[in-house]
């Protein structure tokens, strides 16, 4: 290696132990060789120094996971296949894809994932899975890991992490595993940033807090978010992931599954019934149209309070930001009546007087990146071809750019909006 950029102490930051071994030195060396590849392909130019190091360490940790049989990556690809009939979004594996070995498609997806979480987040943009620099870098990383496949050592600590002999019957042991997985495992680079962002928002809301109070707030948020935050990978919480990774015959699996079930909030029965009734009321007033469109806020108010009677006039306060916007009202049995206040012009509906095909071709992707409407409504929009314009850029072809979105919209919804689709 020309210049060592990553050291064992950096590598250990993504591990649930703090004492380095020769095995850790080996994988630190792999991370440094990946760093050299990123320099060679110039992909490094898209990231800060720390982000580059993180990507290299996390790619090496993926390799360690597969070699050691920890099971985190294998659980992800098998779960994706169970949900959507294929191992991965975006990339179609060939006949030589094995779910317990290193694969080129895995590497390309992880590079997309890390690029999206670092570069994409900073720039506020969607990163195309066909990014040429990611493709060339992925090929070189795959060549490196394939050559190392027969000599790479198992990490016994990571191999035992979810093994039957490793028990989590004590709550503190489970919590240590959960905190590591959510904030320090290689799969979830966004968790630390989201904790920091949340704490910063709270600080701005309660600027009268002193440093000690802020520290206490951060500690509390750290624990709560590890339990309840939905992750970018398939929108599952970390307790749900741990329950899926842990073998079903593990003696503590029931404990893991119960915690996973508790980590997901559900609507009370009375709210579910209220939403269903709102849906019925809307459909009757809308004469079975999926959406109703308004260019005047007062007309939308009239429909809500008088035409449909969804909300009594004395209980309805019209939001100030409705004025001057194109609006659409819809309803689903799951979520009741809702107002769509952004990008109404992107919906390809024969009843939509505001539909703008040119703008839709450029921006309809936004429906899967930022929450515009409920996921049940998003599903209906897709079924009826009302977001058929959604696409991204691909150097391969315009058809490929559309397929990236149209064929993977459910994954994208889970990834960005963090809701199951």
Backbone torsions as a table, in degrees:
resi	resn	phi	psi	omega
1	UNK	NA	140.3	-177.0
2	UNK	-71.1	-59.5	-178.7
3	UNK	-134.0	128.4	178.7
4	UNK	-78.2	120.8	179.5
5	UNK	-107.0	-26.2	-174.6
6	UNK	-120.7	133.6	-175.7
7	UNK	-117.3	162.3	-179.5
8	UNK	-52.1	-34.6	179.0
9	UNK	-64.8	-32.3	175.8
10	UNK	-68.2	-43.8	-179.9
11	UNK	-60.6	-42.1	-175.9
12	UNK	-68.0	-17.1	179.2
13	UNK	-63.9	-21.5	178.9
14	UNK	-103.2	23.0	-177.6
15	UNK	-130.4	151.9	-177.2
16	UNK	-84.2	22.2	175.5
17	UNK	-145.0	164.3	-171.4
18	UNK	-124.3	1.8	179.6
19	UNK	-102.0	117.3	-176.4
20	UNK	-73.8	146.8	177.8
21	UNK	-128.5	170.5	175.5
22	UNK	-57.0	-30.4	177.5
23	UNK	-65.1	-40.4	176.7
24	UNK	-63.6	-36.0	177.9
25	UNK	-65.4	-37.0	178.2
26	UNK	-61.3	-50.4	-176.6
27	UNK	-71.2	-27.4	172.5
28	UNK	-63.7	-37.7	176.0
29	UNK	-63.7	-39.6	176.3
30	UNK	-61.7	-42.7	179.4
31	UNK	-60.9	-39.6	178.3
32	UNK	-67.6	-35.9	177.8
33	UNK	-69.7	-33.8	173.9
34	UNK	-66.3	-36.2	176.7
35	UNK	-59.4	-43.4	178.5
36	UNK	-62.5	-37.4	177.8
37	UNK	-63.9	-42.7	179.9
38	UNK	-65.2	-32.3	174.2
39	UNK	-67.2	-42.5	-176.9
40	UNK	-63.5	-41.5	-177.9
41	UNK	-87.7	-5.7	-179.7
42	UNK	67.6	12.6	173.8
43	UNK	-62.4	-25.7	-179.6
44	UNK	-56.0	-26.1	-176.4
45	UNK	-69.3	-11.9	-179.6
46	UNK	-87.3	-4.1	-171.0
47	UNK	-131.5	161.0	169.4
48	UNK	-75.2	167.2	-179.4
49	UNK	-58.3	-44.6	-178.3
50	UNK	-67.3	-38.5	178.4
51	UNK	-62.7	-41.7	178.6
52	UNK	-60.4	-45.2	178.9
53	UNK	-61.3	-43.3	-179.9
54	UNK	-60.9	-43.8	-180.0
55	UNK	-62.0	-44.7	-179.1
56	UNK	-63.8	-42.3	178.9
57	UNK	-65.2	-42.4	-177.2
58	UNK	-69.7	-34.7	175.2
59	UNK	-66.5	-39.3	177.1
60	UNK	-66.7	-34.9	179.3
61	UNK	-69.0	-33.2	172.2
62	UNK	-59.3	-45.5	178.8
63	UNK	-60.3	-44.5	178.7
64	UNK	-61.9	-41.0	179.2
65	UNK	-59.7	-48.7	-177.7
66	UNK	-66.3	-43.7	179.8
67	UNK	-63.8	-41.6	-173.6
68	UNK	-86.5	-10.3	179.8
69	UNK	69.3	31.1	179.6
70	UNK	-62.0	-40.3	172.6
71	UNK	103.2	-4.4	-177.9
72	UNK	-66.4	-49.8	-178.4
73	UNK	-66.1	-43.5	-178.7
74	UNK	-61.1	-36.9	177.6
75	UNK	-63.6	-40.3	179.7
76	UNK	-62.5	-50.8	-175.2
77	UNK	-68.6	-35.7	178.7
78	UNK	-70.5	-35.2	177.4
79	UNK	-68.2	-42.1	177.5
80	UNK	-61.4	-40.8	179.2
81	UNK	-66.0	-39.0	178.5
82	UNK	-63.3	-38.8	-178.4
83	UNK	-75.8	-43.0	-167.5
84	UNK	-125.0	4.6	174.8
85	UNK	79.1	9.0	177.9
86	UNK	-149.1	155.2	-174.1
87	UNK	-67.3	-34.8	-171.3
88	UNK	-142.5	154.2	168.1
89	UNK	-77.4	158.0	170.6
90	UNK	75.0	-45.7	-169.9
91	UNK	-113.0	132.7	-178.6
92	UNK	-98.7	110.5	179.4
93	UNK	-64.6	150.3	176.4
94	UNK	-91.2	-168.7	-176.4
95	UNK	-69.6	-10.2	-178.0
96	UNK	-101.1	19.0	177.9
97	UNK	-85.5	128.8	178.9
98	UNK	-126.2	132.4	-173.5
99	UNK	-75.3	-1.9	177.1
100	UNK	-122.1	19.5	177.6
101	UNK	-131.5	172.8	175.3
102	UNK	-74.6	133.8	-179.9
103	UNK	-130.8	145.9	178.8
104	UNK	-58.5	-41.6	-177.8
105	UNK	-63.8	-36.6	176.2
106	UNK	-59.4	-47.6	-177.5
107	UNK	-63.7	-42.3	179.7
108	UNK	-64.7	-40.5	178.4
109	UNK	-65.0	-45.2	-179.2
110	UNK	-63.0	-38.0	175.8
111	UNK	-63.4	-40.0	175.8
112	UNK	-62.2	-46.4	-178.4
113	UNK	-57.0	-48.8	-178.7
114	UNK	-70.2	-37.3	177.3
115	UNK	-63.6	-40.3	178.6
116	UNK	-65.3	-42.1	-176.1
117	UNK	-73.3	-26.8	179.3
118	UNK	-101.4	-72.6	-176.9
119	UNK	-63.5	-47.5	-178.4
120	UNK	-61.8	-39.6	179.7
121	UNK	-66.2	-46.0	-178.8
122	UNK	-63.8	-38.9	-177.1
123	UNK	-88.0	-8.9	-177.9
124	UNK	63.4	43.8	-175.2
125	UNK	-138.1	160.3	173.5
126	UNK	-90.1	128.2	-179.4
127	UNK	-88.5	124.8	179.1
128	UNK	-66.5	131.4	175.5
129	UNK	-62.3	-15.1	179.2
130	UNK	-96.8	18.0	177.1
131	UNK	-51.5	120.0	-175.0
132	UNK	-58.8	-38.6	-179.6
133	UNK	-66.4	-38.1	176.2
134	UNK	-64.8	-38.3	-178.7
135	UNK	-65.6	-47.7	-178.9
136	UNK	-67.6	-38.2	177.8
137	UNK	-65.8	-42.0	179.3
138	UNK	-60.7	-40.7	178.6
139	UNK	-61.9	-43.0	-179.1
140	UNK	-69.7	-38.8	176.8
141	UNK	-64.8	-39.9	178.6
142	UNK	-62.6	-42.3	177.0
143	UNK	-60.6	-42.3	179.2
144	UNK	-62.3	-50.9	-175.6
145	UNK	-68.5	-32.4	176.7
146	UNK	-65.1	-40.5	177.8
147	UNK	-66.3	-32.7	-177.6
148	UNK	-86.3	-7.0	-171.9
149	UNK	-53.8	-44.0	-174.2
150	UNK	-80.5	-13.5	-177.6
151	UNK	-113.4	-12.7	-177.8
152	UNK	-64.9	131.2	-177.2
153	UNK	-84.8	145.2	170.6
154	UNK	-69.0	144.1	172.5
155	UNK	-96.5	106.7	-173.8
156	UNK	-61.1	-31.2	179.0
157	UNK	-64.1	-44.9	-179.1
158	UNK	-72.6	-31.3	177.3
159	UNK	-64.4	-34.2	-177.1
160	UNK	-87.2	-6.6	-170.7
161	UNK	-57.8	-38.3	-179.4
162	UNK	-117.9	19.2	180.0
163	UNK	-77.2	154.8	-177.3
164	UNK	-57.5	-31.4	-178.0
165	UNK	-76.5	-13.3	177.9
166	UNK	-92.5	111.2	-173.0
167	UNK	-98.1	149.2	177.6
168	UNK	-130.9	36.8	-179.3
169	UNK	-72.7	-20.6	175.1
170	UNK	-88.8	135.2	-176.4
171	UNK	-59.9	-38.0	-178.5
172	UNK	-65.6	-31.6	177.7
173	UNK	-69.5	-40.9	177.7
174	UNK	-63.7	-43.5	-177.2
175	UNK	-65.3	-36.3	176.2
176	UNK	-62.8	-43.3	178.5
177	UNK	-63.5	-43.5	-179.3
178	UNK	-63.0	-46.4	-178.9
179	UNK	-62.4	-40.6	177.8
180	UNK	-63.8	-49.1	-175.9
181	UNK	-61.8	-43.6	-174.6
182	UNK	-71.9	-41.2	-172.2
183	UNK	-104.5	-18.4	-171.4
184	UNK	-128.2	-10.7	179.6
185	UNK	-72.2	158.1	-173.2
186	UNK	-68.4	-18.5	-174.1
187	UNK	-77.2	-24.9	-168.0
188	UNK	-123.3	71.9	-178.5
189	UNK	-68.8	-15.6	-175.1
190	UNK	-81.3	-18.4	-169.2
191	UNK	-62.7	-44.8	179.8
192	UNK	-63.4	-41.5	179.2
193	UNK	-63.9	-41.4	-178.6
194	UNK	-67.6	-34.9	175.0
195	UNK	-63.5	-45.4	179.7
196	UNK	-62.6	-43.4	180.0
197	UNK	-63.1	-41.6	-179.4
198	UNK	-64.8	-44.0	179.6
199	UNK	-63.3	-38.6	179.4
200	UNK	-64.8	-40.3	178.5
201	UNK	-64.0	-42.1	178.8
202	UNK	-65.2	-37.3	178.8
203	UNK	-62.5	-40.7	178.7
204	UNK	-68.0	-34.7	178.9
205	UNK	-72.3	-32.9	-177.5
206	UNK	-127.6	64.7	-175.5
207	UNK	-68.0	-7.6	178.0
208	UNK	-80.2	-6.3	179.4
209	UNK	-68.0	138.5	173.5
210	UNK	-84.3	176.6	-174.5
211	UNK	-61.3	-39.8	-179.5
212	UNK	-65.3	-42.1	178.0
213	UNK	-65.0	-37.9	177.8
214	UNK	-66.0	-40.3	178.1
215	UNK	-62.1	-42.6	178.8
216	UNK	-63.9	-39.1	177.4
217	UNK	-62.5	-43.2	-179.7
218	UNK	-63.2	-41.2	179.3
219	UNK	-62.7	-44.4	-179.8
220	UNK	-64.7	-43.8	179.4
221	UNK	-63.9	-37.8	179.8
222	UNK	-55.9	-45.9	-179.4
223	UNK	-72.2	-44.5	-176.6
224	UNK	-65.2	-43.6	-176.2
225	UNK	-67.6	-31.5	177.3
226	UNK	-63.2	-32.2	179.6
227	UNK	-81.9	-39.4	-165.9
228	UNK	-112.2	-17.9	-176.7
229	UNK	-69.0	134.0	173.6
230	UNK	-81.5	138.2	-175.0
231	UNK	-93.2	164.8	179.6
232	UNK	-66.3	-30.8	-177.2
233	UNK	-82.4	97.8	176.4
234	UNK	69.1	10.6	174.1
235	UNK	71.0	12.2	178.8
236	UNK	-83.9	153.0	172.1
237	UNK	-76.0	162.3	178.0
238	UNK	-63.3	-38.7	173.5
239	UNK	-59.3	-35.6	176.2
240	UNK	-65.1	-41.6	178.5
241	UNK	-62.6	-44.3	-178.8
242	UNK	-62.2	-38.3	179.0
243	UNK	-67.2	-31.0	178.2
244	UNK	-78.0	-35.3	-179.6
245	UNK	-72.5	-40.8	-178.8
246	UNK	-65.2	126.7	-179.5
247	UNK	-56.1	145.1	-176.9
248	UNK	-61.8	-25.9	-179.2
249	UNK	-91.7	5.9	176.9
250	UNK	-67.4	138.0	-176.8
251	UNK	-60.6	-19.3	-179.5
252	UNK	-104.4	13.0	-175.1
253	UNK	-63.7	-38.6	-179.6
254	UNK	-61.2	-41.1	177.2
255	UNK	-61.0	-45.5	179.4
256	UNK	-61.6	-42.7	-177.2
257	UNK	-68.2	-39.7	178.4
258	UNK	-62.8	-41.3	178.1
259	UNK	-65.4	-39.1	177.9
260	UNK	-61.5	-44.7	-179.5
261	UNK	-63.2	-37.9	-178.9
262	UNK	-72.9	-18.7	-176.0
263	UNK	-78.7	-9.2	-176.8
264	UNK	-111.2	120.6	-179.4
265	UNK	-76.2	144.9	176.1
266	UNK	-129.4	152.0	180.0
267	UNK	-73.4	140.7	174.1
268	UNK	-61.4	156.0	-176.8
269	UNK	-58.8	-38.9	-177.3
270	UNK	-67.0	-34.2	177.6
271	UNK	-71.5	-36.5	176.7
272	UNK	-62.3	-41.0	179.6
273	UNK	-68.0	-38.6	177.5
274	UNK	-62.6	-41.8	178.1
275	UNK	-63.4	-40.6	179.1
276	UNK	-63.3	-40.5	179.4
277	UNK	-67.5	-39.8	175.3
278	UNK	-59.6	-41.1	178.9
279	UNK	-60.0	-47.4	-179.5
280	UNK	-62.3	-41.5	179.4
281	UNK	-63.2	-44.6	-179.9
282	UNK	-63.6	-47.6	-176.3
283	UNK	-60.9	-37.2	178.9
284	UNK	-67.1	-46.5	-178.9
285	UNK	-69.0	-31.7	-178.0
286	UNK	-87.1	1.3	-179.5
287	UNK	54.6	44.2	174.9
288	UNK	67.6	11.4	172.4
289	UNK	-73.8	146.6	-176.4
290	UNK	-70.4	-42.6	179.0
291	UNK	-134.5	151.7	171.3
292	UNK	-117.3	135.8	-172.8
293	UNK	-110.6	141.7	-178.5
294	UNK	-140.0	138.4	173.9
295	UNK	-107.3	-0.4	176.0
296	UNK	-126.6	129.3	-178.4
297	UNK	-61.0	-35.5	-178.9
298	UNK	-65.1	-35.0	177.9
299	UNK	-67.7	-38.0	176.9
300	UNK	-64.5	-40.0	178.7
301	UNK	-63.4	-43.3	179.7
302	UNK	-59.6	-42.8	179.1
303	UNK	-62.8	-43.6	-175.8
304	UNK	-67.6	-42.6	-171.9
305	UNK	-95.4	-25.7	-175.3
306	UNK	-117.2	-58.8	-175.1
307	UNK	-59.3	-48.7	-177.4
308	UNK	-97.3	-30.4	-175.0
309	UNK	71.4	24.4	179.5
310	UNK	-59.5	-41.8	179.5
311	UNK	-134.9	128.3	177.0
312	UNK	-58.8	144.6	-176.0
313	UNK	-56.3	-36.7	-177.1
314	UNK	-75.2	-7.4	178.5
315	UNK	-110.3	1.4	-175.3
316	UNK	-106.6	122.0	175.2
317	UNK	-112.9	113.2	-175.7
318	UNK	-73.0	123.8	178.8
319	UNK	-60.8	140.8	-178.3
320	UNK	-63.7	-30.4	-175.8
321	UNK	-77.8	2.0	175.2
322	UNK	-75.3	-27.9	-173.2
323	UNK	-65.6	132.1	178.8
324	UNK	82.3	3.4	-178.9
325	UNK	-107.5	153.7	167.4
326	UNK	-80.1	132.2	-176.2
327	UNK	-123.8	154.8	172.3
328	UNK	-138.6	136.0	177.5
329	UNK	-110.2	136.9	178.6
330	UNK	-145.6	175.2	176.3
331	UNK	-153.0	148.2	173.2
332	UNK	-132.4	154.3	178.2
333	UNK	-60.3	-31.4	-176.9
334	UNK	-76.6	-35.0	-171.0
335	UNK	-119.6	-1.8	-178.8
336	UNK	71.5	-159.1	-179.1
337	UNK	-79.1	138.8	-177.6
338	UNK	-138.4	158.2	177.2
339	UNK	-113.8	126.1	175.3
340	UNK	-96.1	117.6	-171.7
341	UNK	-113.2	-0.2	-179.8
342	UNK	-135.0	144.5	173.8
343	UNK	57.2	33.4	176.6
344	UNK	-59.4	-30.0	-177.8
345	UNK	-66.1	-11.4	-176.5
346	UNK	-90.5	-5.1	-175.9
347	UNK	-87.0	119.0	-177.4
348	UNK	-85.9	85.1	-175.1
349	UNK	-131.6	130.3	-178.5
350	UNK	-61.3	-20.2	178.6
351	UNK	-92.2	-1.8	-177.5
352	UNK	-91.7	107.2	-178.3
353	UNK	-74.3	-8.4	-175.1
354	UNK	-103.4	-0.3	-175.6
355	UNK	-56.4	129.4	-178.6
356	UNK	-125.0	97.7	-174.1
357	UNK	-60.7	-36.0	-179.6
358	UNK	-66.7	-45.2	178.6
359	UNK	-67.7	-37.5	-179.8
360	UNK	-61.7	-39.8	179.8
361	UNK	-62.4	-30.9	-177.9
362	UNK	-89.4	-29.8	-167.0
363	UNK	-126.2	-5.1	-176.9
364	UNK	-61.1	-22.6	174.9
365	UNK	-54.0	-28.0	-175.1
366	UNK	-59.5	-24.5	179.8
367	UNK	-62.5	-23.7	-178.0
368	UNK	-101.4	-4.8	-177.0
369	UNK	-104.0	-40.2	179.2
370	UNK	-125.2	137.4	-175.1
371	UNK	-67.3	114.7	175.9
372	UNK	-100.0	-37.5	-176.0
373	UNK	-146.9	174.7	178.8
374	UNK	-67.8	155.3	-179.0
375	UNK	-64.5	-40.4	174.6
376	UNK	-57.8	-36.2	177.0
377	UNK	-70.4	-39.8	178.2
378	UNK	-58.8	-39.3	179.2
379	UNK	-63.5	-40.1	178.5
380	UNK	-69.0	-38.4	176.8
381	UNK	-60.0	-39.6	179.4
382	UNK	-70.2	-42.5	-179.1
383	UNK	-61.2	-34.3	-177.2
384	UNK	-93.4	6.0	177.3
385	UNK	71.9	20.1	-176.4
386	UNK	-81.0	-8.8	173.7
387	UNK	-122.8	32.3	-177.5
388	UNK	-66.4	-15.2	179.9
389	UNK	-81.1	-14.4	-174.8
390	UNK	-61.3	127.7	-177.1
391	UNK	-159.6	170.0	172.8
392	UNK	-132.1	173.9	-179.8
393	UNK	-80.8	138.0	173.2
394	UNK	-144.3	132.0	179.1
395	UNK	-70.7	-13.8	-177.5
396	UNK	-75.2	-48.2	177.9
397	UNK	-177.6	162.4	175.9
398	UNK	-65.7	-34.9	179.1
399	UNK	-63.6	-40.1	177.6
400	UNK	-64.9	-40.6	178.5
401	UNK	-60.0	-37.7	177.2
402	UNK	-72.4	-40.7	-176.8
403	UNK	-63.6	-35.2	179.3
404	UNK	-54.9	-40.9	-178.8
405	UNK	-87.0	-50.3	-174.2
406	UNK	-63.5	-35.4	-177.9
407	UNK	-86.5	-11.8	-174.3
408	UNK	-129.9	20.0	-174.4
409	UNK	-63.4	-32.7	178.8
410	UNK	-65.4	-43.0	176.4
411	UNK	-61.7	-45.7	-178.6
412	UNK	-60.6	-38.8	178.5
413	UNK	-62.5	-44.0	177.2
414	UNK	-65.6	-37.9	-174.5
415	UNK	-69.6	-46.6	-173.5
416	UNK	-95.4	-43.8	-175.4
417	UNK	-88.6	-20.0	176.2
418	UNK	67.0	36.6	174.4
419	UNK	-129.0	147.2	-176.0
420	UNK	-70.4	134.0	179.8
421	UNK	-139.2	NA	NA
